[in-house]
Amino acid sequence: MTLITANPAGASALWDGNADKGLGVFAAVLCENGASSRIKNWGDSHGNFFEFHKIAGSDRCEGHSMAGAEGQLGNNKTLWFGWSSMTKTGDASTVFQ
């Protein structure tokens, strides 16, 4: 009989995208043709959130890449991302490309 033991996996945050930290949590904010981004507050216990307002005729308005996490992502890693999102359209491309 062979007993195999393993050390518990270590976990640490590579990036914190909390809206309380402002738009600087993104490496870039890409909004064009009158689209806009800002921090807003729900006015309840949910706190601050990112608002990306993409208008008709604009190709994008997005937070792009994770500031400070460049070079930390790669092969053979297990990552966990958690977020909440909302859109006022039925078009999923407003959230994911």
WOBELFEN-V332743 format. One record per residue. N is the residue number from 0. SS is DSSP state (alpha for helix, beta for strand, coil for the rest). OMEGA is omega as a letter, one per 20 degrees, with the letter a starting at -180 (none if undefined). NEAR is the number of other ideal C-beta (glycine too) atoms within 8 Angstrom. Layout:
[[N/SS/OMEGA/NEAR] [N/SS/OMEGA/NEAR]]
//
This chain:
[[0/coil/r/2] [1/coil/r/3] [2/coil/r/4] [3/coil/r/4] [4/coil/r/4] [5/coil/r/4] [6/coil/r/4] [7/coil/r/4] [8/coil/r/5] [9/coil/r/4] [10/coil/r/3] [11/coil/a/4] [12/coil/r/4] [13/coil/a/8] [14/coil/r/9] [15/coil/a/6] [16/coil/r/10] [17/coil/a/7] [18/alpha/r/11] [19/alpha/a/6] [20/alpha/r/8] [21/coil/a/7] [22/alpha/r/10] [23/alpha/r/6] [24/alpha/r/13] [25/beta/r/12] [26/beta/r/7] [27/beta/r/7] [28/beta/a/9] [29/beta/r/8] [30/beta/a/12] [31/coil/r/9] [32/coil/r/7] [33/coil/r/6] [34/coil/a/13] [35/beta/r/8] [36/beta/r/12] [37/beta/r/7] [38/beta/r/10] [39/beta/r/7] [40/beta/a/7] [41/coil/a/9] [42/coil/r/3] [43/coil/a/4] [44/coil/a/4] [45/coil/r/5] [46/coil/a/8] [47/beta/r/9] [48/beta/r/10] [49/beta/r/9] [50/beta/r/8] [51/beta/a/11] [52/beta/r/8] [53/coil/a/9] [54/coil/r/9] [55/coil/a/3] [56/coil/r/4] [57/coil/r/12] [58/coil/a/4] [59/coil/r/9] [60/beta/a/13] [61/beta/r/8] [62/beta/a/11] [63/beta/r/8] [64/beta/a/8] [65/beta/r/11] [66/coil/r/9] [67/coil/a/5] [68/coil/a/10] [69/coil/r/7] [70/coil/a/4] [71/coil/r/6] [72/coil/r/7] [73/coil/a/5] [74/coil/r/3] [75/coil/r/3] [76/coil/r/6] [77/coil/a/4] [78/coil/r/6] [79/coil/r/4] [80/coil/r/4] [81/coil/r/3] [82/coil/r/5] [83/coil/r/3] [84/coil/r/5] [85/coil/r/4] [86/coil/r/8] [87/coil/r/3] [88/coil/r/5] [89/coil/a/3] [90/coil/a/6] [91/alpha/r/7] [92/alpha/r/6] [93/alpha/r/7] [94/coil/a/6] [95/coil/r/4] [96/coil/none/2]]
//
